[in-house]
Amino acid sequence: MTPIRFEAEYGAMWDAFAEQITVAQQGRTVDGALLAARYRRVCEHLALAQSRAYPIHLVARLETLAQDAHQLVYRRQDYGLAALGRLLRVELPGAVRAQHRYVWLAFVLFTLPLALSFALAWHSPDFALRVLEATQLRNYESMYGDGRESIGRIREAASDWQMLGHYIFNNIGIGFRCFGAGILAGVGSAFVLVFNGLQIGVVAGHLQRAGLGHNFWPFVATHSAFELTGIVLSGAAGLRMGLGWLMPGRLSRVEALKAAARAAVPLVYAAFFLLLIAAGFEAFWSSAAWVEPWVKFVVASLCWALVLLWLCLMGRGSVHAR
């Protein structure tokens, strides 16, 4: 085969390969299997061109393609801070926005019962007793009572580090329940979201009615930005799993469940990241009675703004890899 015929036959593939390499070098998503297949073909073409002593410009073109592709295919993977930074800045918020319909559904299932139960518990002395036992309500009154050194703590003598472990266990447990229950066709996650919203609303409304809102609201204001958002995202991940299996579309149920799991896992990562931050604030900041309430409210406003900016705007300039 002459060099002219060789280039005419494979030139279009080389051009497409060069374009694919350029896209990958820009950090955008490409078909990895196709990239690897084209790389192998170009290596074969390079070997043929060298063995047949084809013109130098043709050999140089193939060498450039092979070298550029080699750097993409065999480059060292970065599992350090750079990868973690990209995960937090680009991939997680992008994944949340990609599943916005499930996030909004989880938001409604959680916040609507919360708001309604808060209003009913605040204005009706009997409603709280229909949801929680009297002993539970008295415990909450004790936790947020006046004169406590550390507001909102279950164990009086516990250190901040002990409470951090308690809050992490509690928060991650809620997240796992919201997500794991989604395997029941999404109904389980919906139930857990509604139940948690109902319970939180009842506690908040009861404490407000009991005259302890001045202790309760400064305690929950800051970490709620992370905790409530984490609960919603956990529930959204569970709904994505359950509804993906329930409504597979043209896919088989197994394939639909696999696709739903791939879409849901980043939501779980984002939720657990937020729940861990919430546990830290809850242990070291929220319970500190020496911090003035107005300071906590200012910090809470900043935290809510940061969470919303992270989810809504962070990483919009990059293409999320699905």
Secondary structure, DSSP 8 states (H G I E B T S, - for coil): --HHHHHHHHHHHHHHHHHHHHHHHTT----HHHHHHHHHHHHHHHHHHHHTT--HHHHHHHHHHHHHHHHHHS-----SHHHHHHIIIIIHHHHHHHTHHHHHHHHHHHHHHHHHHHHHHHH-TTHHHHHS-HHHHHHHHHHT-TT-SBTT-SSTT--HHHHHHHHHHHHHHHHHHHHHGGGTTTHHHHHHHHHHHHHHHHHHHHHHHTT-HHHHHHHHHHHHHHHHHHHHHHHHHHHHHHHHHH--TTS-HHHHHHHHHHHHHHHHHHHHHHHHHHHHHIIIIITBTTS-HHHHHHHHHHHHHHHHHHHHTTTTTS----
